[in-house]
Amino acid sequence: MTTPELRSDFGAIDGATELAPPSRADARRFLLWDLPLRVFHWSLVTMVTAAIVTGELGGAWMPWHGRAGLAIVGLLVFRLAWGVVGSATSRFAQFAPSPASVIAYLRGRWRGVGHNPLGALAVFALLALLTLQVATGLFGNDDIAFAGPLNHLVEDAVGSRVTGWHRLLADGLFVLLALHLVAIAFHVLVKRHRLIRPMVTGLQDVDPGAPLPHVPRDRGRLGLLAAVSLAAVAVLWLAGAGESLAGGPSGARPAPVVKAAASAPAW
């Protein structure tokens, strides 16, 4: 192959070649998911699981719930950047579905590598829901001992309302994650598609003639550095906002101190 599809773990590089002997006589093996995307995927799985568990436990676990939320913010910022500068199948423009592609997939006429149209819709839905979830968490509070790092920017009534949205969105997230797991199980157990291995090794067997993505030359390690830097800046800024408000890493809003000569709380 001479097209700029996947060859490097840091993005698409001109002159992509076959990476390993194919597992079938009629297939070729290519690097489908680059290393940064795979690290993002499994890190997101870990952090979302941690956020769900600590959120359900509550109490003394809420500071860890907040830290998991900050980690998810960083991961989402990275994914948004990597969706622009990453490898061919990582780019949003490459796998964004159209009505025509969805209809073709439902009729069994879609051919391609990476996310199929329905899978792409699930990816965008999950990223959008997680973005709303962490955004409401940043401004919310539990009226007990924890507040998001940006909670001080809104009135208490707004913070309480946003917290309600945060809990409601969590229910939607549970539903979407359950559908995601069911879809994976269906493809693996019924359709015999290998979905797990490519997300671990990055390698996928591609049938001859399958259309591979064509994108401009990638930005390689420079793009990776930019994406990681943006994510780090976002997390550090939010963590600093929470610490400067609470005087500690927990992100809790301090209790008001009432002075004899003033009725306003001292923050």
C-alpha positions in Angstrom: 0.0 0.0 0.0 1.1 3.5 -0.7 -1.7 5.4 0.9 -1.3 7.3 4.3 -3.2 4.9 6.4 -2.0 3.4 9.7 1.6 2.5 10.1 2.8 4.4 13.1 1.6 4.4 16.7 1.8 8.2 16.6 -0.4 8.7 13.5 -0.7 7.9 9.8 2.5 8.0 7.8 2.9 8.1 4.0 3.8 4.7 2.5 1.9 2.5 5.0 2.8 -1.2 4.7 1.6 -4.4 6.0 2.6 -4.9 9.6 2.4 -8.6 10.2 1.6 -11.9 8.5 -2.2 -12.1 8.0 -4.2 -14.6 10.0 -6.1 -15.6 6.9 -4.9 -16.2 3.3 -7.3 -13.5 2.0 -6.5 -10.8 4.6 -3.8 -8.4 5.5 -3.0 -7.1 8.9 -2.7 -3.4 9.6 -2.3 -1.2 12.6 -5.9 -0.1 13.0 -5.8 1.7 16.4 -2.7 3.7 17.3 -1.2 3.5 20.7 -2.4 6.9 22.0 -6.0 6.0 21.1 -5.7 2.6 22.8 -4.2 4.2 26.0 -7.1 6.7 25.9 -9.7 4.0 25.6 -8.6 1.9 28.5 -7.8 4.9 30.7 -11.3 6.1 30.0 -12.8 2.7 30.9 -10.8 2.8 34.2 -11.7 6.3 35.2 -15.4 6.0 34.3 -15.5 2.8 36.4 -13.8 4.6 39.3 -16.1 7.6 39.0 -19.2 5.3 39.1 -18.0 3.3 42.0 -16.9 6.2 44.1 -20.0 8.2 43.3 -22.2 5.3 44.4 -20.2 4.9 47.6 -20.3 8.6 48.4 -19.2 10.0 51.7 -15.4 9.9 52.2 -15.1 8.6 48.6 -16.4 11.8 47.0 -12.9 13.5 46.8 -11.8 10.5 44.7 -15.0 10.8 42.7 -13.9 14.4 41.9 -10.4 13.3 41.0 -11.7 10.6 38.6 -13.9 13.3 37.1 -10.9 15.6 36.5 -9.0 12.7 34.9 -12.0 12.2 32.6 -11.9 15.9 31.7 -8.2 15.4 30.7 -9.0 12.3 28.6 -11.9 14.0 26.8 -9.7 17.1 26.0 -7.0 14.7 24.7 -9.6 12.8 22.5 -11.0 16.0 21.0 -7.5 17.1 20.0 -6.5 13.6 18.8 -9.6 13.5 16.8 -8.1 16.3 14.7 -4.4 15.5 14.6 -4.3 11.8 15.2 -4.0 8.8 12.9 -6.5 8.1 10.1 -9.0 6.0 12.0 -8.8 8.3 15.1 -10.0 11.4 13.2 -13.6 12.4 13.6 -13.8 13.6 10.0 -12.9 10.1 8.8 -15.6 8.1 10.7 -18.3 10.7 11.2 -21.4 8.9 9.8 -23.8 10.3 7.2 -27.4 9.2 6.7 -26.3 7.4 3.5 -23.6 5.5 5.3 -26.0 4.5 8.1 -28.5 3.2 5.5 -25.8 1.4 3.6 -24.6 -0.3 6.9 -28.2 -1.4 7.8 -28.6 -2.9 4.3 -25.3 -4.7 4.6 -23.5 -2.7 1.9 -21.1 -0.7 4.0 -17.4 -1.5 3.6 -14.6 0.1 5.6 -12.3 -0.2 8.5 -12.5 1.3 11.9 -15.8 2.4 13.4 -18.9 1.4 11.4 -21.6 4.1 11.1 -23.6 2.8 14.1 -20.4 2.4 16.1 -19.5 6.0 15.2 -22.8 7.3 16.4 -22.2 5.5 19.7 -18.8 7.0 20.0 -20.1 10.5 19.5 -23.0 9.9 21.8 -20.7 8.6 24.6 -18.3 11.5 24.2 -21.1 14.0 24.3 -22.7 12.5 27.3 -19.5 12.2 29.2 -18.7 15.9 28.4 -22.1 17.0 29.8 -21.6 14.7 32.8 -18.2 16.1 33.8 -19.3 19.7 33.0 -22.2 19.4 35.4 -19.9 17.8 38.0 -17.5 20.8 37.7 -20.3 23.2 38.7 -22.3 21.0 41.1 -22.1 20.2 44.8 -23.6 17.7 47.2 -24.6 20.2 49.9 -22.5 18.3 52.4 -18.8 18.2 52.0 -18.0 18.3 48.3 -18.2 20.8 45.5 -16.9 20.9 42.0 -13.9 23.2 41.3 -16.1 25.7 39.5 -19.0 25.6 41.9 -18.0 28.9 43.3 -18.9 30.6 40.0 -22.6 29.9 40.3 -25.3 30.5 42.9 -26.2 27.8 45.4 -29.5 27.2 43.7 -27.9 26.8 40.3 -25.3 24.5 41.8 -28.1 22.3 43.3 -29.9 22.3 40.0 -26.8 21.3 38.1 -26.2 18.5 40.6 -29.6 17.1 39.8 -28.7 17.2 36.1 -25.5 15.4 37.0 -27.4 12.6 38.7 -29.9 12.4 35.8 -27.2 12.2 33.2 -25.5 9.4 35.2 -28.7 7.3 34.7 -28.4 8.0 30.9 -24.7 7.0 31.0 -25.6 3.7 32.6 -28.1 3.0 29.8 -25.6 3.9 27.1 -22.8 1.9 28.6 -25.1 -1.1 29.0 -26.1 -0.8 25.3 -22.4 -0.5 24.4 -21.6 -3.7 26.2 -24.5 -5.5 24.6 -23.4 -4.4 21.2 -19.9 -5.6 21.8 -21.1 -9.0 23.0 -23.4 -9.3 20.0 -20.5 -8.6 17.5 -18.1 -10.9 19.3 -20.4 -13.8 20.1 -22.9 -13.7 17.3 -21.2 -12.1 14.3 -17.7 -13.3 15.3 -16.1 -10.0 14.9 -12.8 -9.4 16.7 -13.3 -6.2 18.5 -11.3 -6.6 21.7 -7.9 -7.7 20.3 -7.5 -4.6 18.0 -8.1 -2.3 21.0 -5.3 -4.1 22.9 -2.8 -4.7 20.1 -4.0 -2.2 17.6 -3.8 -4.8 14.8 -6.7 -5.8 12.6 -7.0 -8.2 9.7 -8.4 -6.2 6.7 -9.9 -7.9 3.6 -8.3 -7.1 0.3 -10.2 -4.3 -1.4 -11.5 -2.8 1.8 -11.4 1.0 1.5 -8.8 2.5 3.8 -8.9 6.0 5.1 -7.0 8.7 3.2 -5.9 11.7 5.3 -3.3 14.4 5.0 0.1 13.6 6.4 -0.2 13.4 10.2 1.5 15.6 12.7 3.1 12.6 14.5 4.8 13.2 17.8 4.2 17.0 17.6 0.5 16.4 17.4 0.6 13.9 20.3 2.6 16.4 22.4 0.0 19.1 21.7 -2.9 16.9 22.6 -1.3 15.7 25.8 -0.3 19.3 26.7 -3.9 20.6 26.2 -5.2 17.8 28.4 -2.6 18.5 31.2 -3.3 22.2 31.2 -7.1 21.6 31.5 -6.7 19.2 34.4 -4.1 21.4 36.3 -6.2 24.5 35.8 -9.3 22.9 37.2 -7.4 21.2 40.0 -5.9 24.6 40.9 -9.3 26.3 40.8 -10.7 23.7 43.3 -7.7 23.9 45.6 -7.7 27.7 45.7 -11.3 27.7 46.6 -11.3 25.0 49.2 -7.8 25.3 50.6 -7.2 21.6 49.9 -7.4 19.0 47.2 -10.9 17.7 48.0 -12.7 20.5 46.1 -15.1 21.1 49.0 -16.6 24.5 49.5 -15.6 25.9 52.9 -18.3 26.5 55.4 -19.2 30.1 55.8 -17.7 32.0 58.7 -20.1 34.6 60.2 -18.5 37.6 61.7 -20.2 39.8 64.3 -20.1 42.9 62.1 -21.0 41.2 58.8 -23.7 38.8 57.6 -21.9 37.7 54.4 -19.8 34.5 54.5 -16.0 34.8 54.3 -14.8 32.5 51.5 
